[in-house]
Amino acid sequence: MNPLLINLNGWEIPIIVIVILILFGGKKIPEFMKGLGKGINSFKRGLNDIEEDIKADTTDHKTSSTGDK
């Protein structure tokens, strides 16, 4: 586990959030989170596509190997 996250106390987290709000402003954070959400969704879709391709490949391989006998 990341040692930086273990050492955060109760008061340090709100201070970090306030600093982020000051640095980026209230308008930039929702835009950033929206982009992050789109990126995560795209990554999940890619993983699902790869998983489906692997399942389809193994299914095709099993049916072709049983048809050869």
N, CA, C and O of each residue as an XYZ file, in Angstrom:
276
protein
N       0.842     -1.179      0.000
C       0.000      0.000      0.000
C       0.883      1.237      0.000
O       2.006      1.206      0.504
N       0.383      2.309     -0.557
C       1.144      3.546     -0.663
C       1.363      4.151      0.724
O       0.388      4.419      1.426
N       2.601      4.373      1.136
C       2.848      4.909      2.474
C       2.351      6.337      2.653
O       2.110      6.759      3.784
N       2.191      7.091      1.571
C       1.685      8.456      1.703
C       0.224      8.483      2.133
O      -0.181      9.373      2.880
N      -0.560      7.538      1.679
C      -1.974      7.506      2.039
C      -2.186      7.030      3.469
O      -3.179      7.397      4.097
N      -1.291      6.238      3.985
C      -1.432      5.726      5.344
C      -1.214      6.833      6.360
O      -1.861      6.841      7.407
N      -0.318      7.767      6.075
C       0.057      8.793      7.028
C      -0.847     10.022      7.001
O      -0.572     10.981      7.723
N      -1.904     10.036      6.209
C      -2.802     11.185      6.171
C      -3.730     11.144      7.376
O      -4.377     10.134      7.652
N      -3.778     12.269      8.089
C      -4.663     12.382      9.246
C      -5.963     13.050      8.824
O      -6.131     13.420      7.662
N      -6.871     13.201      9.762
C      -8.182     13.767      9.471
C      -8.136     15.191      8.965
O      -8.938     15.553      8.104
N      -7.232     16.013      9.464
C      -7.165     17.412      9.059
C      -6.403     17.619      7.764
O      -6.583     18.641      7.102
N      -5.582     16.700      7.399
C      -4.766     16.875      6.197
C      -5.579     16.722      4.915
O      -5.299     17.395      3.923
N      -6.564     15.863      4.925
C      -7.383     15.638      3.728
C      -8.172     16.896      3.354
O      -8.133     17.290      2.188
N      -8.890     17.552      4.287
C      -9.583     18.798      3.901
C      -8.625     19.897      3.449
O      -8.968     20.683      2.566
N      -7.434     19.965      4.035
C      -6.465     20.973      3.611
C      -6.034     20.713      2.174
O      -5.905     21.653      1.389
N      -5.810     19.455      1.822
C      -5.430     19.109      0.450
C      -6.550     19.466     -0.517
O      -6.291     19.979     -1.606
N      -7.786     19.201     -0.130
C      -8.934     19.535     -0.987
C      -9.031     21.041     -1.191
O      -9.303     21.493     -2.304
N      -8.813     21.825     -0.139
C      -8.875     23.284     -0.255
C      -7.764     23.794     -1.169
O      -7.999     24.680     -1.991
N      -6.567     23.249     -1.034
C      -5.458     23.666     -1.899
C      -5.773     23.350     -3.356
O      -5.493     24.163     -4.236
N      -6.349     22.184     -3.623
C      -6.715     21.823     -5.001
C      -7.770     22.784     -5.541
O      -7.703     23.198     -6.699
N      -8.750     23.139     -4.698
C      -9.764     24.095     -5.143
C      -9.148     25.450     -5.457
O      -9.536     26.097     -6.429
N      -8.201     25.882     -4.651
C      -7.558     27.173     -4.894
C      -6.735     27.132     -6.183
O      -6.770     28.073     -6.976
N      -5.999     26.047     -6.388
C      -5.134     25.959     -7.561
C      -5.911     25.844     -8.863
O      -5.585     26.517     -9.841
N      -6.930     25.004     -8.886
C      -7.625     24.711    -10.142
C      -8.932     25.473    -10.304
O      -9.408     25.623    -11.429
N      -9.518     25.949     -9.238
C     -10.781     26.670     -9.328
C     -11.962     25.725     -9.420
O     -11.809     24.543     -9.727
N     -13.135     26.258     -9.151
C     -14.346     25.447     -9.121
C     -14.800     24.959    -10.484
O     -15.486     23.940    -10.577
N     -14.429     25.668    -11.547
C     -14.905     25.284    -12.880
C     -14.061     24.191    -13.504
O     -14.581     23.377    -14.267
N     -12.798     24.152    -13.207
C     -11.903     23.179    -13.841
C     -12.063     21.779    -13.271
O     -11.865     20.800    -13.989
N     -12.416     21.663    -12.004
C     -12.505     20.339    -11.369
C     -13.612     19.485    -12.000
O     -13.354     18.323    -12.314
N     -14.843     20.007    -12.203
C     -15.856     19.171    -12.864
C     -15.458     18.750    -14.279
O     -15.752     17.634    -14.707
N     -14.785     19.657    -15.005
C     -14.330     19.304    -16.356
C     -13.299     18.180    -16.297
O     -13.323     17.255    -17.110
N     -12.401     18.274    -15.331
C     -11.387     17.235    -15.158
C     -12.028     15.902    -14.789
O     -11.652     14.862    -15.330
N     -12.980     15.927    -13.884
C     -13.639     14.690    -13.457
C     -14.448     14.082    -14.601
O     -14.519     12.860    -14.727
N     -15.055     14.921    -15.431
C     -15.799     14.419    -16.585
C     -14.859     13.712    -17.553
O     -15.163     12.626    -18.045
N     -13.725     14.329    -17.820
C     -12.731     13.701    -18.698
C     -12.185     12.415    -18.102
O     -11.963     11.437    -18.815
N     -11.969     12.419    -16.794
C     -11.484     11.212    -16.123
C     -12.510     10.090    -16.219
O     -12.151      8.937    -16.456
N     -13.788     10.425    -16.036
C     -14.849      9.428    -16.145
C     -14.939      8.846    -17.547
O     -15.133      7.641    -17.710
N     -14.800      9.693    -18.559
C     -14.825      9.207    -19.943
C     -13.640      8.285    -20.211
O     -13.775      7.272    -20.897
N     -12.493      8.641    -19.672
C     -11.310      7.798    -19.850
C     -11.465      6.443    -19.191
O     -11.073      5.423    -19.756
N     -12.037      6.431    -17.995
C     -12.250      5.166    -17.284
C     -13.253      4.302    -18.034
O     -13.051      3.095    -18.170
N     -14.332      4.905    -18.522
C     -15.326      4.149    -19.294
C     -14.721      3.572    -20.566
O     -15.004      2.430    -20.926
N     -13.901      4.342    -21.238
C     -13.246      3.857    -22.450
C     -12.315      2.691    -22.133
O     -12.256      1.714    -22.880
N     -11.595      2.798    -21.030
C     -10.703      1.717    -20.610
C     -11.484      0.448    -20.300
O     -11.067     -0.645    -20.684
N     -12.616      0.580    -19.608
C     -13.446     -0.587    -19.285
C     -14.013     -1.232    -20.547
O     -14.063     -2.458    -20.655
N     -14.443     -0.395    -21.508
C     -14.950     -0.942    -22.774
C     -13.862     -1.714    -23.505
O     -14.119     -2.774    -24.075
N     -12.650     -1.181    -23.485
C     -11.537     -1.874    -24.125
C     -11.256     -3.214    -23.463
O     -11.006     -4.208    -24.145
N     -11.296     -3.243    -22.128
C     -11.082     -4.506    -21.414
C     -12.176     -5.514    -21.741
O     -11.900     -6.697    -21.941
N     -13.426     -5.039    -21.796
C     -14.534     -5.944    -22.118
C     -14.402     -6.479    -23.544
O     -14.686     -7.651    -23.791
N     -13.973     -5.633    -24.482
C     -13.784     -6.081    -25.867
C     -12.700     -7.157    -25.953
O     -12.858     -8.156    -26.655
N     -11.614     -6.943    -25.240
C     -10.532     -7.934    -25.237
C     -11.017     -9.242    -24.621
O     -10.730    -10.324    -25.133
N     -11.757     -9.131    -23.514
C     -12.275    -10.340    -22.855
C     -13.217    -11.101    -23.784
O     -13.156    -12.328    -23.859
N     -14.089    -10.379    -24.492
C     -15.010    -11.034    -25.427
C     -14.247    -11.692    -26.573
O     -14.607    -12.788    -27.002
N     -13.199    -11.039    -27.073
C     -12.384    -11.628    -28.141
C     -11.710    -12.911    -27.672
O     -11.641    -13.889    -28.416
N     -11.220    -12.905    -26.451
C     -10.559    -14.106    -25.914
C     -11.566    -15.231    -25.754
O     -11.274    -16.376    -26.099
N     -12.761    -14.916    -25.229
C     -13.790    -15.945    -25.069
C     -14.227    -16.494    -26.420
O     -14.419    -17.701    -26.573
N     -14.384    -15.606    -27.401
C     -14.796    -16.047    -28.736
C     -13.707    -16.906    -29.364
O     -14.010    -17.890    -30.040
N     -12.455    -16.550    -29.152
C     -11.344    -17.321    -29.702
C     -11.288    -18.712    -29.083
O     -11.081    -19.701    -29.786
N     -11.474    -18.789    -27.760
C     -11.437    -20.110    -27.119
C     -12.637    -20.945    -27.540
O     -12.518    -22.161    -27.687
N     -13.792    -20.315    -27.735
C     -14.977    -21.042    -28.185
C     -14.770    -21.552    -29.604
O     -15.120    -22.692    -29.909
N     -14.206    -20.724    -30.472
C     -13.928    -21.140    -31.845
C     -12.903    -22.270    -31.873
O     -13.010    -23.200    -32.672
N     -11.944    -22.180    -31.021
C     -10.887    -23.196    -30.973
C     -11.471    -24.538    -30.513
O     -11.116    -25.587    -31.052
N     -12.363    -24.504    -29.518
C     -12.968    -25.746    -29.018
C     -13.869    -26.382    -30.072
O     -13.851    -27.600    -30.246
N     -14.660    -25.565    -30.778
C     -15.555    -26.149    -31.774
C     -14.780    -26.669    -32.972
O     -15.181    -27.666    -33.572
N     -13.698    -26.029    -33.330
C     -12.920    -26.509    -34.468
C     -12.158    -27.780    -34.101
O     -11.981    -28.665    -34.937
N     -11.707    -27.869    -32.847
C     -10.958    -29.071    -32.448
C     -11.900    -30.267    -32.297
O     -11.493    -31.397    -32.567
N     -13.137    -30.052    -31.877
C     -14.081    -31.166    -31.763
C     -14.602    -31.585    -33.133
O     -14.964    -32.743    -33.337
N     -14.638    -30.639    -34.074
C     -15.120    -30.977    -35.432
C     -14.103    -31.758    -36.218
O     -14.476    -32.450    -37.165
N     -12.809    -31.680    -35.866
C     -11.772    -32.385    -36.589
C     -11.749    -33.877    -36.282
O     -11.235    -34.651    -37.089
N     -12.272    -34.293    -35.178
C     -12.191    -35.702    -34.764
C     -13.095    -36.566    -35.522
O     -13.137    -37.774    -35.287
